[in-house]
Amino acid sequence: MKKIWIPLVLSVALVGSGCDTTQQAGQKETLGAITGAVLGGFLGSKVGGGEGQLWATGAGAIIGALAGSSVGRSLDNTDRMMMERTSQASLEHTRTGATSTWANPDSGHSGSVTPTKTYQDTAGGYCREYEQIVTVGGEEQKAYGTACRQPDGSWRVMN
């Protein structure tokens, strides 16, 4: 089982893709790689200091790009739509520790979202830490992150 310590899966789901099915696979892979690289580089930049921090930023970007590319290549529009709907509903309505699942019978891909902690931020807004698992081709990929409720009622990934 691969562990992705960033909210990569949910981020890829919220990015969207083009409508042309001949370009769809390439766009999904590219969007996933870009999202993964940005998030991986950001998290890497928070590790250590000096040259170690520079190395961690670069390594985080590379690892994030590879992982994001894999997830982006694997999920189609229906997968992402089902994952996003389940994530939004779970973050809004599911108690901490309870798991919500989704499954696409056409692609065979599936996943789950489990809120793990709920709290109010310094501005009084509600945030939730969560664990998300996506299963593609029998292989699980995990993501951990934090999402906060926006004024319109939607949940936005914060890290």
Contact map, one row per residue, 1 for C-alpha under 8 A:
111000000000000000000000000000000000000000000000000000000000000000000000000000000000000000000000000000000000000000000000000000000000000000111100000000000000000
111100000000000000000000000000000000000000000000000000000000000000000000000000000000000000000000000000000000000000000000000000000000000000111100000000000000000
111110000000000000000000000000000000000000000000000000000000000000000000000000000000000000000000000000000000000000000000000000000000000000001110000000000000000
011111110000000000000000000000000000000000000000000000000000000000100000000000000000000000000000000000000000000000000000000000000000000000001111000000000000000
001111100000000000000000000000000000000000000000000000000000000000000000000000000000000000000000000000000000000000000000000000000000000000000111100000000000000
000111110000000000000000000000000000001100100000000000000000000000000000000000000000000000000000000000000000000000000000000000000000000000000011100000000000001
000111111110000000000000000000000000000000000000000000000000000000000000000000000000000000000000000000000000000000000000000000000000000000000011110000000000101
000101111111000000000000000000000011001000000000000000000000000000010000000000000000000000000000000000000000000000000000000000000000000000000010000000000000000
000000111111100000000000000000000000000000000000000000000000000000010010000000000000000000000000000000000000000000000000000000000001010000000110000000000000000
000000111111110000000000000000000000000000000000000000000000000000000000000000000011001000000000000000000000000000000000000000000001000000000010000000000000100
000000111111111000000000000000000010000000000000000000000000000000000000000000000000000000000000000000000000000000000000000000000000000000000000000000000000100
000000011111111100000000000000110010000000000000000000000000000000010011000000010000000000000000000000000000000000000000000000000000000000000000000000000000000
000000001111111100000000000000000000000000000000000000000000000000000000000000011011000000000000000000000000000000000000000000000000000000000000000000000000000
000000000111111100000000000000000000000000000000000000000000000000000000000000010001000000000000000000000000000000000000000000000000000000000000000000000000000
000000000011111110000000000000100000000000000000000000000000000000000000000000000000000000000000000000000000000000000000000000000000000000000000000000000000000
000000000001111111000000000000000000000000000000000000000000000000000000000010010000000000000000000000000000000000000000000000000000000000000000000000000000000
000000000000001111100001001100100000000000000000000000000000000000000000000010000000000000000000000000000000000000000000000000000000000000000000000000000000000
000000000000000111111011001000000000000000000000000000000000000000000000000000000000000000000000000000000000000000000000000000000000000000000000000000000000000
000000000000000011111001000000000000000000000000000000000000000000000000000000000000000000000000000000000000000000000000000000000000000000000000000000000000000
000000000000000001111111000000000000000000000000000000000000000000000000000000000000000000000000000000000000000000000000000000000000000000000000000000000000000
000000000000000001111111100000000000000000000000000000000000000000000000000000000000000000000000000000000000000000000000000000000000000000000000000000000000000
000000000000000000011111100000000000000000000000000000000000000000000000000000000000000000000000000000000000000000000000000000000000000000000000000000000000000
000000000000000001011111111000000000000000000000000000000000000000000000000000000000000000000000000000000000000000000000000000000000000000000000000000000000000
000000000000000011111111111100000000000000000000000000000000000000000000000000000000000000000000000000000000000000000000000000000000000000000000000000000000000
000000000000000000001111111110000000000000000000000000000000000000000000100100000000000000000000000000000000000000000000000000000000000000000000000000000000000
000000000000000000000011111111000000000000000000000000000000000000000000100000000000000000000000000000000000000000000000000000000000000000000000000000000000000
000000000000000011000011111111100000000000000000000000000000000000000000000000000000000000000000000000000000000000000000000000000000000000000000000000000000000
000000000000000010000001111111110000000000000000000000000000000000001001111100000000000000000000000000000000000000000000000000000000000000000000000000000000000
000000000000000000000000111111111000000000000000000000000000000000011111110000000000000000000000000000000000000000000000000000000000000000000000000000000000000
000000000000000000000000011111111100000000000000000000000000000000001001000000000000000000000000000000000000000000000000000000000000000000000000000000000000000
000000000001001010000000001111111110000000000000000000000000000000011001000000000000000000000000000000000000000000000000000000000000000000000000000000000000000
000000000001000000000000000111111111000000000000000000000000000010111111100000000000000000000000000000000000000000000000000000000000000000000000000000000000000
000000000000000000000000000011111111100000000000000000000000000111111101000000000000000000000000000000000000000000000000000000000000000000000000000000000000000
000000000000000000000000000001111111110000000000000000000000000010011000000000000000000000000000000000000000000000000000000000000000000000000000000000000000000
000000010011000000000000000000111111111000000000000000000000000110010000000000000000000000000000000000000000000000000000000000000000000000000000000000000000000
000000010000000000000000000000011111111100000000000000000000101111111000000000000000000000000000000000000000000000000000000000000000000000000000000000000000000
000000000000000000000000000000001111111110000000000000000001111111010000000000000000000000000000000000000000000000000000000000000000000000000000000000000000000
000000000000000000000000000000000111111111000000000000000000100110000000000000000000000000000000000000000000000000000000000000000000000000000000000000000000000
000001010000000000000000000000000011111111100000000000000001100100000000000000000000000000000000000000000000000000000000000000000000000000000000000000000000001
000001000000000000000000000000000001111111110000000000001011111110000000000000000000000000000000000000000000000000000000000000000000000000000000000000000000000
000000000000000000000000000000000000111111111000000000011111110100000000000000000000000000000000000000000000000000000000000000000000000000000000000000000000000
000000000000000000000000000000000000011111111100000000001001100000000000000000000000000000000000000000000000000000000000000000000000000000000000000000000000000
000001000000000000000000000000000000001111111110000000001001000000000000000000000000000000000000000000000000000000000000000000000000000000000000000000000000000
000000000000000000000000000000000000000111111110000010011111100000000000000000000000000000000000000000000000000000000000000000000000000000000000000000000000000
000000000000000000000000000000000000000011111111000011011001000000000000000000000000000000000000000000000000000000000000000000000000000000000000000000000000000
000000000000000000000000000000000000000001111111000010001000000000000000000000000000000000000000000000000000000000000000000000000000000000000000000000000000000
000000000000000000000000000000000000000000111111100110011000000000000000000000000000000000000000000000000000000000000000000000000000000000000000000000000000000
000000000000000000000000000000000000000000001111110110010000000000000000000000000000000000000000000000000000000000000000000000000000000000000000000000000000000
000000000000000000000000000000000000000000000011111111000000000000000000000000000000000000000000000000000000000000000000000000000000000000000000000000000000000
000000000000000000000000000000000000000000000001111111000000000000000000000000000000000000000000000000000000000000000000000000000000000000000000000000000000000
000000000000000000000000000000000000000000000000111111100000000000000000000000000000000000000000000000000000000000000000000000000000000000000000000000000000000
000000000000000000000000000000000000000000000011111111110000000000000000000000000000000000000000000000000000000000000000000000000000000000000000000000000000000
000000000000000000000000000000000000000000011111111111111000000000000000000000000000000000000000000000000000000000000000000000000000000000000000000000000000000
000000000000000000000000000000000000000000001000111111111100000000000000000000000000000000000000000000000000000000000000000000000000000000000000000000000000000
000000000000000000000000000000000000000000000000001111111110000000000000000000000000000000000000000000000000000000000000000000000000000000000000000000000000000
000000000000000000000000000000000000000010011011000111111111000000000000000000000000000000000000000000000000000000000000000000000000000000000000000000000000000
000000000000000000000000000000000000000111111110000011111111100000000000000000000000000000000000000000000000000000000000000000000000000000000000000000000000000
000000000000000000000000000000000000000010010000000001111111110000000000000000000000000000000000000000000000000000000000000000000000000000000000000000000000000
000000000000000000000000000000000000000110010000000000111111111000000000000000000000000000000000000000000000000000000000000000000000000000000000000000000000000
000000000000000000000000000000000000101111111000000000011111111100000000000000000000000000000000000000000000000000000000000000000000000000000000000000000000000
000000000000000000000000000000000001111111010000000000001111111110000000000000000000000000000000000000000000000000000000000000000000000000000000000000000000000
000000000000000000000000000000000000100110000000000000000111111111000000000000000000000000000000000000000000000000000000000000000000000000000000000000000000000
000000000000000000000000000000000001100100000000000000000011111111100000000000000000000000000000000000000000000000000000000000000000000000000000000000000000000
000000000000000000000000000000001011111110000000000000000001111111110000000000000000000000000000000000000000000000000000000000000000000000000000000000000000000
000000000000000000000000000000011111110100000000000000000000111111111000000000000000000000000000000000000000000000000000000000000000000000000000000000000000000
000000000000000000000000000000001001100000000000000000000000011111111100000000000000000000000000000000000000000000000000000000000000000000000000000000000000000
000100000000000000000000000000011001000000000000000000000000001111111110000000000000000000000000000000000000000000000000000000000000000000000000000000000000000
000000011001000000000000000010111111100000000000000000000000000111111111000000000000000000000000000000000000000000000000000000000000000000000000000000000000000
000000000000000000000000000111111101000000000000000000000000000011111111100000000000000000000000000000000000000000000000000000000000000000000000000000000000000
000000000000000000000000000010011000000000000000000000000000000001111111110000000000000000000000000000000000000000000000000000000000000000000000000000000000000
000000001001000000000000000010010000000000000000000000000000000000111111111000000000000000000000000000000000000000000000000000000000000000000000000000000000000
000000000001000000000000000111111000000000000000000000000000000000011111111000000000000000000000000000000000000000000000000000000000000000000000000000000000000
000000000000000000000000110110010000000000000000000000000000000000001111111100000000000000000000000000000000000000000000000000000000000000000000000000000000000
000000000000000000000000000110000000000000000000000000000000000000000111111100000000000000000000000000000000000000000000000000000000000100000000000000000000000
000000000000000000000000000100000000000000000000000000000000000000000011111111110000000000000000000000000000100000000000000000000000000100000000000000000000000
000000000000000000000000100100000000000000000000000000000000000000000000111111110000000000000000000000000000000000000000000000000000000000000000000000000000000
000000000000000110000000000000000000000000000000000000000000000000000000001111111000000000000000000000000000000000000000000000000000000000000000000000000000000
000000000000000000000000000000000000000000000000000000000000000000000000001111111100000000000000000000010000000000000000000000000000000000000000000000000000000
000000000000000000000000000000000000000000000000000000000000000000000000001111111110000000000000000000110010110000000000000000000000000000000000000000000000000
000000000001110100000000000000000000000000000000000000000000000000000000001111111111000000000000000000000000000000000000000000000000000000000000000000000000000
000000000000100000000000000000000000000000000000000000000000000000000000000011111111100000000000000000000000000000000000000000000000000000000000000000000000000
000000000000000000000000000000000000000000000000000000000000000000000000000001111111110000000000000001110000000000000000000000000000000000000000000000000000000
000000000100100000000000000000000000000000000000000000000000000000000000000000111111111000000000000001000000001100000000000000000000000000000000000000000000000
000000000100110000000000000000000000000000000000000000000000000000000000000000011111111100000000000000000000000000000000000000000000000000000000000000000000000
000000000000000000000000000000000000000000000000000000000000000000000000000000001111111110000000000000000000000000000000000000000000000000000000000000000000000
000000000000000000000000000000000000000000000000000000000000000000000000000000000111111111000000000111000000000110000000000000000000000000000000000000000000000
000000000100000000000000000000000000000000000000000000000000000000000000000000000011111111100000000100000000000010000000000000000000000000000000000000000000000
000000000000000000000000000000000000000000000000000000000000000000000000000000000001111111110000000000000000000000000000000000000000000000000000000000000110000
000000000000000000000000000000000000000000000000000000000000000000000000000000000000111111111100000000000000000000000000000000000000000000000000000000000000000
000000000000000000000000000000000000000000000000000000000000000000000000000000000000011111111100001100000000000011100000000000000000000000000000000000000000000
000000000000000000000000000000000000000000000000000000000000000000000000000000000000001111111100000000000000000000100000000000010000000000000000000000000010000
000000000000000000000000000000000000000000000000000000000000000000000000000000000000000111111100000000000000000000000000000000000000000000000000000000000010000
000000000000000000000000000000000000000000000000000000000000000000000000000000000000000011111110000000000000000000000000000000000000000000000000000000000000000
000000000000000000000000000000000000000000000000000000000000000000000000000000000000000011111111011100000000000000100000000000000000000000000000000000000000000
000000000000000000000000000000000000000000000000000000000000000000000000000000000000000000001111110000000000000000100000000000000000000000000000000000000000000
000000000000000000000000000000000000000000000000000000000000000000000000000000000000000000000111110000000000000001111100000000000000000000000000000000000000000
000000000000000000000000000000000000000000000000000000000000000000000000000000000000000000000011111000000000000001111000000000000000000000000000000000000000000
000000000000000000000000000000000000000000000000000000000000000000000000000000000000000000000111111100000000000001100000000000000000000000000000000000000000000
000000000000000000000000000000000000000000000000000000000000000000000000000000000000000001000100111110000000000111100000000000000000000000000000000000000000000
000000000000000000000000000000000000000000000000000000000000000000000000000000000000011001000100011111000000000111000000000000000000000000000000000000000000000
000000000000000000000000000000000000000000000000000000000000000000000000000000000000010000000000001111100000011110000000000000000000000000000000000000000000000
000000000000000000000000000000000000000000000000000000000000000000000000000000000110010000000000000111110000011100000000000000000000000000000000000000000000000
000000000000000000000000000000000000000000000000000000000000000000000000000000100100000000000000000011111001111000000000000000000000000000000000000000000000000
000000000000000000000000000000000000000000000000000000000000000000000000000001100100000000000000000001111111110000000000000000000000000000000000000000000000000
000000000000000000000000000000000000000000000000000000000000000000000000000000000000000000000000000000111111100000000000000000000000000000000000000000000000000
000000000000000000000000000000000000000000000000000000000000000000000000000000000000000000000000000000011111000000000000000000000000000000000000000000000000000
000000000000000000000000000000000000000000000000000000000000000000000000000000100000000000000000000000011111100000000000000000000000000000000000000000000000000
000000000000000000000000000000000000000000000000000000000000000000000000000000000000000000000000000000111111110000000000000000000000000110000000000000000000000
000000000000000000000000000000000000000000000000000000000000000000000000001000100000000000000000000000111011111000000000000000000000011110000000000000000000000
000000000000000000000000000000000000000000000000000000000000000000000000000000100000000000000000000011110001111100000000000000000000011100000000000000000000000
000000000000000000000000000000000000000000000000000000000000000000000000000000000010000000000000000011100000111110000000000000000001111000000000000000000000000
000000000000000000000000000000000000000000000000000000000000000000000000000000000010010000000000001111000000011111000000000000000001110000000000000000000000000
000000000000000000000000000000000000000000000000000000000000000000000000000000000000011001000000001110000000001111100000000000000111100000000000000000000000000
000000000000000000000000000000000000000000000000000000000000000000000000000000000000000001000001111100000000000111110000000000000111000000000000000000000000000
000000000000000000000000000000000000000000000000000000000000000000000000000000000000000001100111111000000000000011111100000000011110000000000000000000000000000
000000000000000000000000000000000000000000000000000000000000000000000000000000000000000000000001100000000000000001111100000000011110000000000000000000000000000
000000000000000000000000000000000000000000000000000000000000000000000000000000000000000000000001100000000000000000111110000000011100000000000000000000000000000
000000000000000000000000000000000000000000000000000000000000000000000000000000000000000000000001000000000000000000111111000001111000000000000000000000000000000
000000000000000000000000000000000000000000000000000000000000000000000000000000000000000000000000000000000000000000001111100001110000000000000000000000000000000
000000000000000000000000000000000000000000000000000000000000000000000000000000000000000000000000000000000000000000000111111111100000000000000000000000000000000
000000000000000000000000000000000000000000000000000000000000000000000000000000000000000000000000000000000000000000000011111111100000000000000000000000000000000
000000000000000000000000000000000000000000000000000000000000000000000000000000000000000000000000000000000000000000000001111110000000000000000000000000000000000
000000000000000000000000000000000000000000000000000000000000000000000000000000000000000000000000000000000000000000000001111110000000000000000000000000000000000
000000000000000000000000000000000000000000000000000000000000000000000000000000000000000000000000000000000000000000000001111111000000000000000000000000000000000
000000000000000000000000000000000000000000000000000000000000000000000000000000000000000000000000000000000000000000000001111111100000000000000000000110000000000
000000000000000000000000000000000000000000000000000000000000000000000000000000000000000000000000000000000000000000000111100111110000000000000000000110000000000
000000000000000000000000000000000000000000000000000000000000000000000000000000000000000000000000000000000000000000000111100011111000000000000000011110000000000
000000000000000000000000000000000000000000000000000000000000000000000000000000000000000000100000000000000000000000111110000001111100000000000000011100000000000
000000000000000000000000000000000000000000000000000000000000000000000000000000000000000000000000000000000000000000111100000000111110000000000001111000000000000
000000000000000000000000000000000000000000000000000000000000000000000000000000000000000000000000000000000000000011111000000000011111000000000001111000000000000
000000000000000000000000000000000000000000000000000000000000000000000000000000000000000000000000000000000000000011110000000000001111100000000111100000000000000
000000001100000000000000000000000000000000000000000000000000000000000000000000000000000000000000000000000000001111000000000000000111110000000111000000000000000
000000000000000000000000000000000000000000000000000000000000000000000000000000000000000000000000000000000000001110000000000000000011111000011110000000000000000
000000001000000000000000000000000000000000000000000000000000000000000000000000000000000000000000000000000000111100000000000000000001111100011100000000000000000
000000000000000000000000000000000000000000000000000000000000000000000000000000000000000000000000000000000000111000000000000000000000111111111000000000000000000
000000000000000000000000000000000000000000000000000000000000000000000000011000000000000000000000000000000001110000000000000000000000011111110000000000000000000
000000000000000000000000000000000000000000000000000000000000000000000000000000000000000000000000000000000001100000000000000000000000001111100000000000000000000
000000000000000000000000000000000000000000000000000000000000000000000000000000000000000000000000000000000000000000000000000000000000001111110000000000000000000
110000000000000000000000000000000000000000000000000000000000000000000000000000000000000000000000000000000000000000000000000000000000001111111000000000000000000
110000000000000000000000000000000000000000000000000000000000000000000000000000000000000000000000000000000000000000000000000000000000111101111100000000000000000
111100000000000000000000000000000000000000000000000000000000000000000000000000000000000000000000000000000000000000000000000000000000111000111110000000000000000
111110001000000000000000000000000000000000000000000000000000000000000000000000000000000000000000000000000000000000000000000000000011110000011111000000000000000
001111111100000000000000000000000000000000000000000000000000000000000000000000000000000000000000000000000000000000000000000000000011100000001111100000000000000
000111100000000000000000000000000000000000000000000000000000000000000000000000000000000000000000000000000000000000000000000000001111000000000111110000000000000
000011100000000000000000000000000000000000000000000000000000000000000000000000000000000000000000000000000000000000000000000000001110000000000011111000000000111
000000100000000000000000000000000000000000000000000000000000000000000000000000000000000000000000000000000000000000000000000000111100000000000001111100000000111
000000000000000000000000000000000000000000000000000000000000000000000000000000000000000000000000000000000000000000000000000000111100000000000000111110000011111
000000000000000000000000000000000000000000000000000000000000000000000000000000000000000000000000000000000000000000000000000011110000000000000000011111000011110
000000000000000000000000000000000000000000000000000000000000000000000000000000000000000000000000000000000000000000000000000011100000000000000000001111101111000
000000000000000000000000000000000000000000000000000000000000000000000000000000000000000000000000000000000000000000000000000000000000000000000000000111111111000
000000000000000000000000000000000000000000000000000000000000000000000000000000000000000000000000000000000000000000000000000000000000000000000000000011111100000
000000000000000000000000000000000000000000000000000000000000000000000000000000000000000000000000000000000000000000000000000000000000000000000000000001111100000
000000000000000000000000000000000000000000000000000000000000000000000000000000000000000000000000000000000000000000000000000000000000000000000000000011111110000
000000000000000000000000000000000000000000000000000000000000000000000000000000000000000100000000000000000000000000000000000000000000000000000000000011111111000
000000000000000000000000000000000000000000000000000000000000000000000000000000000000000100110000000000000000000000000000000000000000000000000000001111001111100
000000000000000000000000000000000000000000000000000000000000000000000000000000000000000000000000000000000000000000000000000000000000000000000000001111000111110
000000100110000000000000000000000000000000000000000000000000000000000000000000000000000000000000000000000000000000000000000000000000000000000000111100000011111
000000000000000000000000000000000000000000000000000000000000000000000000000000000000000000000000000000000000000000000000000000000000000000000000111100000001111
000001100000000000000000000000000000001000000000000000000000000000000000000000000000000000000000000000000000000000000000000000000000000000000000111000000000111
